[in-house]
Amino acid sequence: MANEIHLRTPLKTEDLEKLNVGDKVLITGKVYTARDAAHKRLVELVEAGKELPFDIEGAAIYFVGPSPARSGKPIGSAGPTTSYRMDPYSPALMDVGLKAMIGKGPRGPKVIDSMVKNKAVYLASIGGAAVVTAQSVKSCKIIAYEDLGAEAIRELEVEEFPAFVANDTKGNDIFQLGVEKYRR
């Protein structure tokens, strides 16, 4: 059976190095949202040597474009988007401090190599459980790229946001290992 690990952002390398593929994590603290268009803009800022709209050191980015919040709620449904679309951008962001990415589906070899190099992780969120995931979000505010609508960068304050380790800092990949091999 996999371990259940509580993490607090900003994430620390020594905490991430203890994680193994299949571990359940519960994240508390700030998590940022960003999808394709926002990632492209972030990498353009990195390449230009400009400041990012949030402190990326130890940050976690959730690949999501949440639906509008219902009355009295900080966010609407917040299910993960397919992560491979962020593959062209993720290594550059890890090089400047990104420590965790949250989404669904496998990542490419260059991203996995960058996770090993930068001691970062990829966490899988459960597609189809967007309403449940949203219950972990305590506050939500747009901090950049409002023109992108649902894909604007948001700062989420989360409490015990659930995810599973899909890629650990050692290069292990749940999508290559298969379910039976990572169970203890």
OpenMM code with the backbone's topology and positions (N, CA, C; nanometers):
from openmm import Vec3, app, unit

residues = "MET ALA ASN GLU ILE HIS LEU ARG THR PRO LEU LYS THR GLU ASP LEU GLU LYS LEU ASN VAL GLY ASP LYS VAL LEU ILE THR GLY LYS VAL TYR THR ALA ARG ASP ALA ALA HIS LYS ARG LEU VAL GLU LEU VAL GLU ALA GLY LYS GLU LEU PRO PHE ASP ILE GLU GLY ALA ALA ILE TYR PHE VAL GLY PRO SER PRO ALA ARG SER GLY LYS PRO ILE GLY SER ALA GLY PRO THR THR SER TYR ARG MET ASP PRO TYR SER PRO ALA LEU MET ASP VAL GLY LEU LYS ALA MET ILE GLY LYS GLY PRO ARG GLY PRO LYS VAL ILE ASP SER MET VAL LYS ASN LYS ALA VAL TYR LEU ALA SER ILE GLY GLY ALA ALA VAL VAL THR ALA GLN SER VAL LYS SER CYS LYS ILE ILE ALA TYR GLU ASP LEU GLY ALA GLU ALA ILE ARG GLU LEU GLU VAL GLU GLU PHE PRO ALA PHE VAL ALA ASN ASP THR LYS GLY ASN ASP ILE PHE GLN LEU GLY VAL GLU LYS TYR ARG ARG".split()
positions = [
    Vec3(0.0846, -0.1181, 0.0000),
    Vec3(0.0000, 0.0000, 0.0000),
    Vec3(0.0888, 0.1240, 0.0000),
    Vec3(0.0497, 0.2243, -0.0742),
    Vec3(0.1259, 0.3484, -0.0837),
    Vec3(0.1133, 0.4286, 0.0457),
    Vec3(0.2114, 0.5154, 0.0672),
    Vec3(0.2104, 0.6043, 0.1834),
    Vec3(0.1179, 0.7226, 0.1594),
    Vec3(0.0733, 0.7844, 0.2688),
    Vec3(-0.0007, 0.9108, 0.2616),
    Vec3(0.0894, 1.0167, 0.3229),
    Vec3(0.1240, 1.1173, 0.2432),
    Vec3(0.2198, 1.2197, 0.2839),
    Vec3(0.1523, 1.3561, 0.2814),
    Vec3(0.1720, 1.4334, 0.3879),
    Vec3(0.1215, 1.5704, 0.3935),
    Vec3(0.2347, 1.6638, 0.3513),
    Vec3(0.2072, 1.7507, 0.2548),
    Vec3(0.3045, 1.8481, 0.2056),
    Vec3(0.2492, 1.9884, 0.2247),
    Vec3(0.3413, 2.0808, 0.2502),
    Vec3(0.3043, 2.2220, 0.2631),
    Vec3(0.3888, 2.3012, 0.1631),
    Vec3(0.3223, 2.3944, 0.0938),
    Vec3(0.3951, 2.4805, 0.0019),
    Vec3(0.4468, 2.6031, 0.0768),
    Vec3(0.5595, 2.6606, 0.0327),
    Vec3(0.6440, 2.6167, -0.0773),
    Vec3(0.7108, 2.4825, -0.0449),
    Vec3(0.7225, 2.4012, -0.1491),
    Vec3(0.7748, 2.2659, -0.1342),
    Vec3(0.9265, 2.2669, -0.1191),
    Vec3(0.9752, 2.1727, -0.0420),
    Vec3(1.1192, 2.1606, -0.0154),
    Vec3(1.1726, 2.0330, -0.0802),
    Vec3(1.2901, 2.0437, -0.1389),
    Vec3(1.3522, 1.9306, -0.2062),
    Vec3(1.3606, 1.8084, -0.1162),
    Vec3(1.4007, 1.8280, 0.0094),
    Vec3(1.4167, 1.7124, 0.0987),
    Vec3(1.2848, 1.6392, 0.1226),
    Vec3(1.1732, 1.7095, 0.1191),
    Vec3(1.0432, 1.6435, 0.1336),
    Vec3(1.0062, 1.5673, 0.0062),
    Vec3(1.0359, 1.6256, -0.1083),
    Vec3(1.0018, 1.5617, -0.2355),
    Vec3(1.0869, 1.4382, -0.2611),
    Vec3(1.2112, 1.4404, -0.2156),
    Vec3(1.2990, 1.3244, -0.2357),
    Vec3(1.2505, 1.2003, -0.1610),
    Vec3(1.1654, 1.2174, -0.0615),
    Vec3(1.1107, 1.1048, 0.0153),
    Vec3(0.9910, 1.0396, -0.0539),
    Vec3(0.9363, 1.1072, -0.1546),
    Vec3(0.8172, 1.0569, -0.2225),
    Vec3(0.8514, 0.9454, -0.3202),
    Vec3(0.7589, 0.8520, -0.3331),
    Vec3(0.7715, 0.7431, -0.4297),
    Vec3(0.6457, 0.7362, -0.5146),
    Vec3(0.6615, 0.6864, -0.6366),
    Vec3(0.5488, 0.6673, -0.7251),
    Vec3(0.4389, 0.5914, -0.6503),
    Vec3(0.3169, 0.6415, -0.6618),
    Vec3(0.2026, 0.5782, -0.5979),
    Vec3(0.1654, 0.6371, -0.4640),
    Vec3(0.2563, 0.7117, -0.4010),
    Vec3(0.2223, 0.7742, -0.2731),
    Vec3(0.1079, 0.8722, -0.2925),
    Vec3(0.0173, 0.8751, -0.1941),
    Vec3(-0.0886, 0.9759, -0.1926),
    Vec3(-0.0339, 1.0970, -0.1196),
    Vec3(-0.0535, 1.2151, -0.1767),
    Vec3(-0.0118, 1.3381, -0.1103),
    Vec3(-0.1342, 1.4252, -0.0853),
    Vec3(-0.1276, 1.4980, 0.0234),
    Vec3(-0.2299, 1.5965, 0.0584),
    Vec3(-0.1566, 1.7290, 0.0752),
    Vec3(-0.1845, 1.8227, -0.0145),
    Vec3(-0.1109, 1.9492, -0.0191),
    Vec3(-0.1904, 2.0584, 0.0514),
    Vec3(-0.1198, 2.1348, 0.1331),
    Vec3(-0.1782, 2.2504, 0.1994),
    Vec3(-0.0901, 2.3714, 0.1682),
    Vec3(-0.1526, 2.4847, 0.1412),
    Vec3(-0.0789, 2.6074, 0.1107),
    Vec3(-0.1235, 2.6651, -0.0226),
    Vec3(-0.0330, 2.7373, -0.0882),
    Vec3(-0.0636, 2.8007, -0.2163),
    Vec3(-0.0289, 2.7060, -0.3314),
    Vec3(-0.1220, 2.6954, -0.4246),
    Vec3(-0.1021, 2.6228, -0.5492),
    Vec3(-0.1480, 2.7173, -0.6597),
    Vec3(-0.0726, 2.7231, -0.7675),
    Vec3(-0.1052, 2.8127, -0.8784),
    Vec3(-0.1663, 2.7334, -0.9931),
    Vec3(-0.2589, 2.7941, -1.0643),
    Vec3(-0.3175, 2.7304, -1.1813),
    Vec3(-0.2550, 2.7893, -1.3063),
    Vec3(-0.2349, 2.7047, -1.4063),
    Vec3(-0.1854, 2.7525, -1.5357),
    Vec3(-0.2036, 2.6415, -1.6383),
    Vec3(-0.2433, 2.6821, -1.7572),
    Vec3(-0.2547, 2.5881, -1.8690),
    Vec3(-0.1653, 2.6359, -1.9824),
    Vec3(-0.1862, 2.5856, -2.1014),
    Vec3(-0.0973, 2.6064, -2.2151),
    Vec3(-0.0586, 2.7520, -2.2405),
    Vec3(-0.1586, 2.8371, -2.2611),
    Vec3(-0.1308, 2.9763, -2.2973),
    Vec3(-0.0552, 3.0486, -2.1866),
    Vec3(-0.0913, 3.0234, -2.0618),
    Vec3(-0.0215, 3.0860, -1.9484),
    Vec3(0.1218, 3.0339, -1.9384),
    Vec3(0.1409, 2.9038, -1.9608),
    Vec3(0.2759, 2.8477, -1.9576),
    Vec3(0.3652, 2.9136, -2.0632),
    Vec3(0.3097, 2.9316, -2.1814),
    Vec3(0.3873, 2.9957, -2.2889),
    Vec3(0.4329, 3.1351, -2.2446),
    Vec3(0.3432, 3.2113, -2.1847),
    Vec3(0.3787, 3.3462, -2.1387),
    Vec3(0.4822, 3.3411, -2.0258),
    Vec3(0.4679, 3.2463, -1.9349),
    Vec3(0.5656, 3.2340, -1.8254),
    Vec3(0.7051, 3.2039, -1.8793),
    Vec3(0.7143, 3.1126, -1.9734),
    Vec3(0.8447, 3.0768, -2.0298),
    Vec3(0.9028, 3.1939, -2.1086),
    Vec3(0.8192, 3.2704, -2.1762),
    Vec3(0.8682, 3.3906, -2.2456),
    Vec3(0.9293, 3.4879, -2.1459),
    Vec3(0.8682, 3.5027, -2.0284),
    Vec3(0.9248, 3.5890, -1.9238),
    Vec3(1.0588, 3.5350, -1.8753),
    Vec3(1.0654, 3.4033, -1.8524),
    Vec3(1.1911, 3.3406, -1.8081),
    Vec3(1.3003, 3.3654, -1.9113),
    Vec3(1.2694, 3.3406, -2.0370),
    Vec3(1.3683, 3.3579, -2.1449),
    Vec3(1.4130, 3.5025, -2.1592),
    Vec3(1.3259, 3.5972, -2.1260),
    Vec3(1.3598, 3.7399, -2.1343),
    Vec3(1.4266, 3.7900, -2.0057),
    Vec3(1.4403, 3.7013, -1.9067),
    Vec3(1.5026, 3.7412, -1.7801),
    Vec3(1.4140, 3.8300, -1.6957),
    Vec3(1.2836, 3.8241, -1.7184),
    Vec3(1.1891, 3.9083, -1.6439),
    Vec3(1.1293, 3.8312, -1.5267),
    Vec3(1.0718, 3.9067, -1.4338),
    Vec3(1.0116, 3.8490, -1.3141),
    Vec3(0.8784, 3.7814, -1.3472),
    Vec3(0.8535, 3.6688, -1.2836),
    Vec3(0.7266, 3.5985, -1.3008),
    Vec3(0.6201, 3.6609, -1.2107),
    Vec3(0.4922, 3.6378, -1.2403),
    Vec3(0.3849, 3.6994, -1.1604),
    Vec3(0.3644, 3.6349, -1.0229),
    Vec3(0.4416, 3.5327, -0.9897),
    Vec3(0.4371, 3.4703, -0.8576),
    Vec3(0.5742, 3.4105, -0.8288),
    Vec3(0.6006, 3.3841, -0.7028),
    Vec3(0.7287, 3.3249, -0.6630),
    Vec3(0.7266, 3.1767, -0.6982),
    Vec3(0.8067, 3.1395, -0.7959),
    Vec3(0.8053, 3.0021, -0.8457),
    Vec3(0.8935, 2.9082, -0.7623),
    Vec3(0.9772, 2.9632, -0.6771),
    Vec3(1.0660, 2.8800, -0.5952),
    Vec3(0.9836, 2.7928, -0.4999),
    Vec3(0.9876, 2.6613, -0.5229),
    Vec3(0.9135, 2.5677, -0.4392),
    Vec3(0.7654, 2.5591, -0.4714),
    Vec3(0.7245, 2.6188, -0.5830),
    Vec3(0.5829, 2.6264, -0.6179),
    Vec3(0.5292, 2.4966, -0.6767),
    Vec3(0.3973, 2.4853, -0.6700),
    Vec3(0.3220, 2.3791, -0.7363),
    Vec3(0.2255, 2.4452, -0.8329),
    Vec3(0.2205, 2.3943, -0.9563),
    Vec3(0.1269, 2.4438, -1.0566),
    Vec3(0.0291, 2.3323, -1.0910),
    Vec3(-0.0981, 2.3658, -1.0830),
    Vec3(-0.2066, 2.2739, -1.1164),
    Vec3(-0.2541, 2.3076, -1.2567),
    Vec3(-0.2521, 2.2101, -1.3455),
    Vec3(-0.2950, 2.2287, -1.4835),
    Vec3(-0.4475, 2.2197, -1.4885),
    Vec3(-0.5134, 2.3343, -1.4709),
    Vec3(-0.6581, 2.3387, -1.4619),
    Vec3(-0.7103, 2.4721, -1.5131),
    Vec3(-0.8282, 2.4677, -1.5711),
    Vec3(-0.9044, 2.5871, -1.6059),
    Vec3(-1.0385, 2.5713, -1.5367),
    Vec3(-1.0500, 2.6161, -1.4137),
    Vec3(-1.1712, 2.5893, -1.3354),
    Vec3(-1.2956, 2.6555, -1.3930),
    Vec3(-1.4080, 2.5937, -1.3629),
    Vec3(-1.5358, 2.6535, -1.4033),
    Vec3(-1.5695, 2.7651, -1.3039),
    Vec3(-1.6610, 2.8546, -1.3410),
    Vec3(-1.6968, 2.9648, -1.2508),
    Vec3(-1.7495, 2.9127, -1.1166),
    Vec3(-1.7193, 2.9874, -1.0134),
    Vec3(-1.7639, 2.9512, -0.8781),
    Vec3(-1.9129, 2.9735, -0.8626),
    Vec3(-1.9759, 2.8834, -0.7908),
    Vec3(-2.1159, 2.9030, -0.7537),
    Vec3(-2.1205, 2.9956, -0.6333),
    Vec3(-2.2324, 3.0509, -0.6062),
    Vec3(-2.2503, 3.1437, -0.4958),
    Vec3(-2.1979, 3.0848, -0.3648),
    Vec3(-2.1121, 3.1607, -0.2969),
    Vec3(-2.0578, 3.1195, -0.1684),
    Vec3(-1.9392, 3.0252, -0.1761),
    Vec3(-1.8960, 2.9890, -0.2972),
    Vec3(-1.7825, 2.8974, -0.3141),
    Vec3(-1.6660, 2.9740, -0.3761),
    Vec3(-1.5401, 2.9367, -0.3406),
    Vec3(-1.4260, 3.0076, -0.3975),
    Vec3(-1.3937, 2.9690, -0.5417),
    Vec3(-1.4430, 2.8512, -0.5855),
    Vec3(-1.4082, 2.8003, -0.7182),
    Vec3(-1.5164, 2.7031, -0.7620),
    Vec3(-1.5311, 2.6866, -0.8929),
    Vec3(-1.6225, 2.5866, -0.9464),
    Vec3(-1.5505, 2.4530, -0.9567),
    Vec3(-1.5997, 2.3664, -1.0413),
    Vec3(-1.5321, 2.2385, -1.0632),
    Vec3(-1.3899, 2.2654, -1.1096),
    Vec3(-1.2978, 2.1860, -1.0585),
    Vec3(-1.1554, 2.2121, -1.0868),
    Vec3(-1.0827, 2.0819, -1.1164),
    Vec3(-1.1173, 2.0213, -1.2288),
    Vec3(-1.0532, 1.8961, -1.2686),
    Vec3(-0.9285, 1.9215, -1.3507),
    Vec3(-0.8342, 1.8288, -1.3466),
    Vec3(-0.7071, 1.8461, -1.4172),
    Vec3(-0.7227, 1.8380, -1.5685),
    Vec3(-0.6341, 1.9075, -1.6379),
    Vec3(-0.6283, 1.8956, -1.7826),
    Vec3(-0.5113, 1.8044, -1.8190),
    Vec3(-0.5092, 1.7596, -1.9426),
    Vec3(-0.4049, 1.6701, -1.9906),
    Vec3(-0.2703, 1.7415, -1.9893),
    Vec3(-0.1755, 1.6800, -1.9223),
    Vec3(-0.0491, 1.7465, -1.8908),
    Vec3(0.0507, 1.7558, -2.0046),
    Vec3(0.0470, 1.6640, -2.0995),
    Vec3(0.1506, 1.6651, -2.2032),
    Vec3(0.1538, 1.7963, -2.2801),
    Vec3(0.0428, 1.8716, -2.2794),
    Vec3(0.0416, 2.0010, -2.3502),
    Vec3(0.1349, 2.1020, -2.2848),
    Vec3(0.1722, 2.0787, -2.1592),
    Vec3(0.2650, 2.1679, -2.0903),
    Vec3(0.4104, 2.1199, -2.1028),
    Vec3(0.4315, 2.0037, -2.1646),
    Vec3(0.5664, 1.9477, -2.1753),
    Vec3(0.6691, 2.0426, -2.2381),
    Vec3(0.6342, 2.1209, -2.3416),
    Vec3(0.7350, 2.2109, -2.3987),
    Vec3(0.7833, 2.3194, -2.3010),
    Vec3(0.7041, 2.3479, -2.1976),
    Vec3(0.7334, 2.4587, -2.1077),
    Vec3(0.7848, 2.4157, -1.9703),
    Vec3(0.7489, 2.2979, -1.9266),
    Vec3(0.7789, 2.2555, -1.7893),
    Vec3(0.9276, 2.2551, -1.7543),
    Vec3(1.0184, 2.2049, -1.8398),
    Vec3(1.1599, 2.2055, -1.8012),
    Vec3(1.2138, 2.3455, -1.7695),
    Vec3(1.1767, 2.4451, -1.8485),
    Vec3(1.2249, 2.5819, -1.8234),
    Vec3(1.1749, 2.6333, -1.6887),
    Vec3(1.0520, 2.5980, -1.6522),
    Vec3(0.9975, 2.6427, -1.5238),
    Vec3(1.0611, 2.5678, -1.4071),
    Vec3(1.0902, 2.4396, -1.4252),
    Vec3(1.1606, 2.3663, -1.3196),
    Vec3(1.3014, 2.4214, -1.3000),
    Vec3(1.3646, 2.4624, -1.4081),
    Vec3(1.5001, 2.5192, -1.3984),
    Vec3(1.5044, 2.6453, -1.3122),
    Vec3(1.3906, 2.7159, -1.2988),
    Vec3(1.3875, 2.8373, -1.2162),
    Vec3(1.3141, 2.8178, -1.0841),
    Vec3(1.2851, 2.6913, -1.0474),
    Vec3(1.2341, 2.6664, -0.9126),
    Vec3(1.1041, 2.5914, -0.8972),
    Vec3(1.0283, 2.5679, -1.0045),
    Vec3(0.9038, 2.4920, -0.9937),
    Vec3(0.9342, 2.3534, -0.9384),
    Vec3(0.8594, 2.3103, -0.8361),
    Vec3(0.8863, 2.1816, -0.7715),
    Vec3(0.7797, 2.0767, -0.7931),
    Vec3(0.6568, 2.1167, -0.8291),
    Vec3(0.5529, 2.0166, -0.8519),
    Vec3(0.4562, 2.0637, -0.9586),
    Vec3(0.4139, 1.9690, -1.0391),
    Vec3(0.3121, 1.9909, -1.1405),
    Vec3(0.2005, 1.8928, -1.1107),
    Vec3(0.0768, 1.9372, -1.1279),
    Vec3(-0.0390, 1.8528, -1.0992),
    Vec3(-0.1271, 1.8500, -1.2228),
    Vec3(-0.1597, 1.7307, -1.2698),
    Vec3(-0.2439, 1.7184, -1.3876),
    Vec3(-0.2903, 1.5760, -1.4055),
    Vec3(-0.3152, 1.5397, -1.5321),
    Vec3(-0.3522, 1.4011, -1.5610),
    Vec3(-0.2791, 1.3553, -1.6862),
    Vec3(-0.2523, 1.2263, -1.6910),
    Vec3(-0.1852, 1.1664, -1.8056),
    Vec3(-0.0347, 1.1700, -1.7937),
    Vec3(0.0336, 1.0935, -1.8799),
    Vec3(0.1795, 1.0817, -1.8724),
    Vec3(0.2527, 1.2062, -1.9208),
    Vec3(0.3791, 1.2157, -1.8789),
    Vec3(0.4694, 1.3232, -1.9213),
    Vec3(0.5770, 1.2646, -2.0121),
    Vec3(0.6369, 1.3496, -2.0951),
    Vec3(0.7389, 1.3060, -2.1888),
    Vec3(0.8754, 1.2873, -2.1238),
    Vec3(0.9668, 1.2198, -2.1940),
    Vec3(1.1001, 1.1905, -2.1407),
    Vec3(1.1808, 1.3145, -2.1002),
    Vec3(1.1721, 1.4239, -2.1766),
    Vec3(1.2462, 1.5455, -2.1415),
    Vec3(1.1968, 1.6046, -2.0098),
    Vec3(1.0670, 1.5970, -1.9863),
    Vec3(1.0099, 1.6485, -1.8612),
    Vec3(1.0546, 1.5602, -1.7446),
    Vec3(1.0511, 1.4298, -1.7640),
    Vec3(1.0940, 1.3373, -1.6578),
    Vec3(1.2423, 1.3591, -1.6261),
    Vec3(1.3251, 1.3746, -1.7284),
    Vec3(1.4679, 1.4028, -1.7065),
    Vec3(1.4859, 1.5325, -1.6281),
    Vec3(1.4056, 1.6333, -1.6595),
    Vec3(1.4140, 1.7611, -1.5886),
    Vec3(1.3695, 1.7465, -1.4431),
    Vec3(1.2710, 1.6608, -1.4180),
    Vec3(1.2291, 1.6365, -1.2790),
    Vec3(1.3446, 1.5761, -1.1984),
    Vec3(1.4157, 1.4822, -1.2571),
    Vec3(1.5295, 1.4213, -1.1880),
    Vec3(1.6367, 1.5271, -1.1633),
    Vec3(1.6710, 1.6028, -1.2662),
    Vec3(1.7730, 1.7081, -1.2564),
    Vec3(1.7379, 1.8117, -1.1496),
    Vec3(1.6103, 1.8526, -1.1457),
    Vec3(1.5670, 1.9616, -1.0571),
    Vec3(1.5023, 1.9143, -0.9269),
    Vec3(1.4997, 1.7823, -0.9058),
    Vec3(1.4379, 1.7244, -0.7846),
    Vec3(1.2941, 1.7736, -0.7697),
    Vec3(1.2170, 1.7568, -0.8774),
    Vec3(1.0772, 1.7969, -0.8812),
    Vec3(0.9904, 1.6726, -0.9016),
    Vec3(0.8592, 1.6882, -0.8867),
    Vec3(0.7664, 1.5762, -0.9018),
    Vec3(0.6478, 1.6158, -0.9886),
    Vec3(0.5846, 1.5128, -1.0418),
    Vec3(0.4586, 1.5282, -1.1132),
    Vec3(0.3541, 1.4496, -1.0358),
    Vec3(0.2465, 1.5170, -1.0029),
    Vec3(0.1388, 1.4580, -0.9250),
    Vec3(0.0145, 1.4433, -1.0114),
    Vec3(-0.0479, 1.3279, -1.0026),
    Vec3(-0.1702, 1.3033, -1.0786),
    Vec3(-0.2906, 1.3360, -0.9922),
    Vec3(-0.3797, 1.4136, -1.0500),
    Vec3(-0.5074, 1.4422, -0.9873),
    Vec3(-0.6100, 1.3551, -1.0587),
    Vec3(-0.7206, 1.3344, -0.9968),
    Vec3(-0.8176, 1.2405, -1.0522),
    Vec3(-0.9168, 1.3135, -1.1411),
    Vec3(-0.9116, 1.2813, -1.2698),
    Vec3(-1.0091, 1.3355, -1.3623),
    Vec3(-1.1459, 1.2792, -1.3279),
    Vec3(-1.2493, 1.3584, -1.3465),
    Vec3(-1.3838, 1.3125, -1.3149),
    Vec3(-1.4242, 1.3383, -1.1702),
    Vec3(-1.3295, 1.3836, -1.0890),
    Vec3(-1.3594, 1.4140, -0.9484),
    Vec3(-1.3419, 1.5630, -0.9215),
    Vec3(-1.3723, 1.6440, -1.0219),
    Vec3(-1.3470, 1.7874, -1.0141),
    Vec3(-1.4205, 1.8564, -0.9000),
    Vec3(-1.5395, 1.8116, -0.8707),
    Vec3(-1.6169, 1.8731, -0.7627),
    Vec3(-1.5524, 1.8402, -0.6281),
    Vec3(-1.5052, 1.7166, -0.6139),
    Vec3(-1.4393, 1.6747, -0.4900),
    Vec3(-1.3081, 1.7509, -0.4718),
    Vec3(-1.2293, 1.7594, -0.5775),
    Vec3(-1.1025, 1.8321, -0.5717),
    Vec3(-1.1264, 1.9776, -0.5324),
    Vec3(-1.2278, 2.0388, -0.5880),
    Vec3(-1.2585, 2.1797, -0.5600),
    Vec3(-1.2891, 2.2033, -0.4123),
    Vec3(-1.3336, 2.1019, -0.3412),
    Vec3(-1.3648, 2.1179, -0.1988),
    Vec3(-1.2401, 2.1458, -0.1155),
    Vec3(-1.1221, 2.1136, -0.1681),
    Vec3(-0.9966, 2.1424, -0.0985),
    Vec3(-0.9556, 2.2883, -0.1125),
    Vec3(-1.0163, 2.3600, -0.2063),
    Vec3(-0.9797, 2.4994, -0.2339),
    Vec3(-1.0542, 2.5912, -0.1374),
    Vec3(-0.9769, 2.6662, -0.0596),
    Vec3(-1.0356, 2.7561, 0.0403),
    Vec3(-1.0477, 2.8993, -0.0105),
    Vec3(-0.9597, 2.9389, -0.1043),
    Vec3(-0.9708, 3.0704, -0.1665),
    Vec3(-0.9086, 3.0646, -0.3052),
    Vec3(-0.9510, 3.1575, -0.3900),
    Vec3(-0.9048, 3.1598, -0.5281),
    Vec3(-0.9059, 3.3041, -0.5765),
    Vec3(-0.7927, 3.3468, -0.6343),
    Vec3(-0.7896, 3.4814, -0.6931),
    Vec3(-0.7020, 3.4802, -0.8177),
    Vec3(-0.7446, 3.5550, -0.9169),
    Vec3(-0.6660, 3.5693, -1.0399),
    Vec3(-0.5484, 3.6601, -1.0094),
    Vec3(-0.4279, 3.6156, -1.0470),
    Vec3(-0.3082, 3.6978, -1.0228),
    Vec3(-0.2377, 3.7398, -1.1514),
    Vec3(-0.2736, 3.6775, -1.2654),
    Vec3(-0.2090, 3.7161, -1.3915),
    Vec3(-0.2908, 3.6657, -1.5108),
    Vec3(-0.2806, 3.7391, -1.6201),
    Vec3(-0.3366, 3.6992, -1.7492),
    Vec3(-0.4880, 3.6815, -1.7450),
    Vec3(-0.5554, 3.7783, -1.6869),
    Vec3(-0.7018, 3.7737, -1.6778),
    Vec3(-0.7662, 3.7596, -1.8154),
    Vec3(-0.6977, 3.8099, -1.9185),
    Vec3(-0.7499, 3.8003, -2.0545),
    Vec3(-0.7648, 3.6564, -2.1027),
    Vec3(-0.7034, 3.5619, -2.0339),
    Vec3(-0.7134, 3.4207, -2.0725),
    Vec3(-0.8391, 3.3528, -2.0161),
    Vec3(-0.9206, 3.4267, -1.9443),
    Vec3(-1.0454, 3.3713, -1.8915),
    Vec3(-1.0201, 3.2560, -1.7952),
    Vec3(-1.0800, 3.1412, -1.8232),
    Vec3(-1.0655, 3.0244, -1.7354),
    Vec3(-0.9195, 2.9815, -1.7221),
    Vec3(-0.8372, 3.0175, -1.8210),
    Vec3(-0.6963, 2.9776, -1.8185),
    Vec3(-0.6045, 3.0824, -1.7554),
    Vec3(-0.6603, 3.1875, -1.6983),
    Vec3(-0.5795, 3.2865, -1.6262),
    Vec3(-0.5058, 3.2171, -1.5118),
    Vec3(-0.3945, 3.2749, -1.4697),
    Vec3(-0.3227, 3.2176, -1.3546),
    Vec3(-0.3952, 3.2606, -1.2282),
    Vec3(-0.4265, 3.1615, -1.1483),
    Vec3(-0.4933, 3.1846, -1.0203),
    Vec3(-0.4035, 3.1361, -0.9073),
    Vec3(-0.4176, 3.2025, -0.7956),
    Vec3(-0.3528, 3.1564, -0.6728),
    Vec3(-0.4620, 3.0916, -0.5892),
    Vec3(-0.4455, 2.9633, -0.5656),
    Vec3(-0.5397, 2.8899, -0.4827),
    Vec3(-0.4792, 2.8700, -0.3447),
    Vec3(-0.5592, 2.8857, -0.2436),
    Vec3(-0.5200, 2.8449, -0.1081),
    Vec3(-0.5928, 2.7128, -0.0867),
    Vec3(-0.5139, 2.6058, -0.0692),
    Vec3(-0.5734, 2.4726, -0.0582),
    Vec3(-0.5441, 2.4108, 0.0780),
    Vec3(-0.6323, 2.3205, 0.1162),
    Vec3(-0.6146, 2.2457, 0.2401),
    Vec3(-0.6354, 2.0983, 0.2081),
    Vec3(-0.5290, 2.0216, 0.2235),
    Vec3(-0.5302, 1.8773, 0.1977),
    Vec3(-0.5837, 1.8449, 0.0578),
    Vec3(-0.5271, 1.9131, -0.0411),
    Vec3(-0.5589, 1.8878, -0.1813),
    Vec3(-0.5036, 1.7500, -0.2179),
    Vec3(-0.5891, 1.6559, -0.2644),
    Vec3(-0.5433, 1.5186, -0.2889),
    Vec3(-0.4815, 1.4984, -0.4269),
    Vec3(-0.3725, 1.4222, -0.4292),
    Vec3(-0.3079, 1.3834, -0.5551),
    Vec3(-0.2223, 1.2595, -0.5283),
    Vec3(-0.1719, 1.2013, -0.6351),
    Vec3(-0.0859, 1.0839, -0.6252),
    Vec3(0.0437, 1.1094, -0.7001),
    Vec3(0.1542, 1.0559, -0.6506),
    Vec3(0.2834, 1.0742, -0.7159),
    Vec3(0.2874, 0.9874, -0.8419),
    Vec3(0.2931, 1.0540, -0.9571),
    Vec3(0.3014, 0.9837, -1.0848),
    Vec3(0.4462, 0.9735, -1.1318),
    Vec3(0.5269, 1.0764, -1.1023),
    Vec3(0.6708, 1.0766, -1.1324),
    Vec3(0.7418, 1.1300, -1.0109),
    Vec3(0.8382, 1.0533, -0.9595),
    Vec3(0.9124, 1.0987, -0.8420),
    Vec3(1.0464, 1.1590, -0.8824),
    Vec3(1.1230, 1.2052, -0.7865),
    Vec3(1.2505, 1.2730, -0.8134),
    Vec3(1.3577, 1.1770, -0.8644),
    Vec3(1.3302, 1.0479, -0.8566),
    Vec3(1.4270, 0.9464, -0.8996),
    Vec3(1.4040, 0.9012, -1.0438),
    Vec3(1.3026, 0.9562, -1.1077),
    Vec3(1.2751, 0.9227, -1.2470),
    Vec3(1.1756, 0.8098, -1.2656),
    Vec3(1.1181, 0.7599, -1.1575),
    Vec3(1.0182, 0.6546, -1.1699),
    Vec3(0.8894, 0.7129, -1.2269),
    Vec3(0.8222, 0.6336, -1.3086),
    Vec3(0.7049, 0.6793, -1.3829),
    Vec3(0.5920, 0.5782, -1.3661),
    Vec3(0.4847, 0.6189, -1.3009),
    Vec3(0.3719, 0.5288, -1.2772),
    Vec3(0.3136, 0.4752, -1.4077),
    Vec3(0.3239, 0.5521, -1.5147),
    Vec3(0.2673, 0.5107, -1.6420),
    Vec3(0.3533, 0.4041, -1.7103),
    Vec3(0.4789, 0.3921, -1.6686),
    Vec3(0.5671, 0.2888, -1.7215),
    Vec3(0.5728, 0.1666, -1.6303),
    Vec3(0.5619, 0.1908, -1.4991),
    Vec3(0.5741, 0.0812, -1.4032),
    Vec3(0.4489, -0.0053, -1.3960),
    Vec3(0.3337, 0.0560, -1.4129),
    Vec3(0.2095, -0.0173, -1.3971),
    Vec3(0.1666, -0.0204, -1.2516),
    Vec3(0.0419, -0.0342, -1.2300),
    Vec3(-0.0162, -0.0255, -1.0959),
    Vec3(0.0423, -0.1294, -1.0007),
    Vec3(0.0537, -0.2527, -1.0424),
    Vec3(0.0962, -0.3597, -0.9503),
    Vec3(0.2395, -0.3431, -0.9022),
    Vec3(0.3269, -0.2839, -0.9810),
    Vec3(0.4680, -0.2760, -0.9444),
    Vec3(0.4976, -0.1726, -0.8358),
    Vec3(0.4141, -0.0687, -0.8215),
    Vec3(0.4454, 0.0318, -0.7205),
    Vec3(0.3750, 0.0040, -0.5881),
    Vec3(0.2789, -0.0836, -0.5850),
    Vec3(0.2088, -0.1150, -0.4587),
    Vec3(0.3029, -0.1893, -0.3663),
    Vec3(0.2998, -0.1500, -0.2412),
    Vec3(0.3874, -0.2146, -0.1428),
    Vec3(0.3117, -0.3181, -0.0662),
] * unit.nanometer
topology = app.Topology()
chain = topology.addChain("A")
for resn in residues:
    res = topology.addResidue(resn, chain)
    for name in ("N", "CA", "C"):
        topology.addAtom(name, app.Element.getBySymbol(name[0]), res)
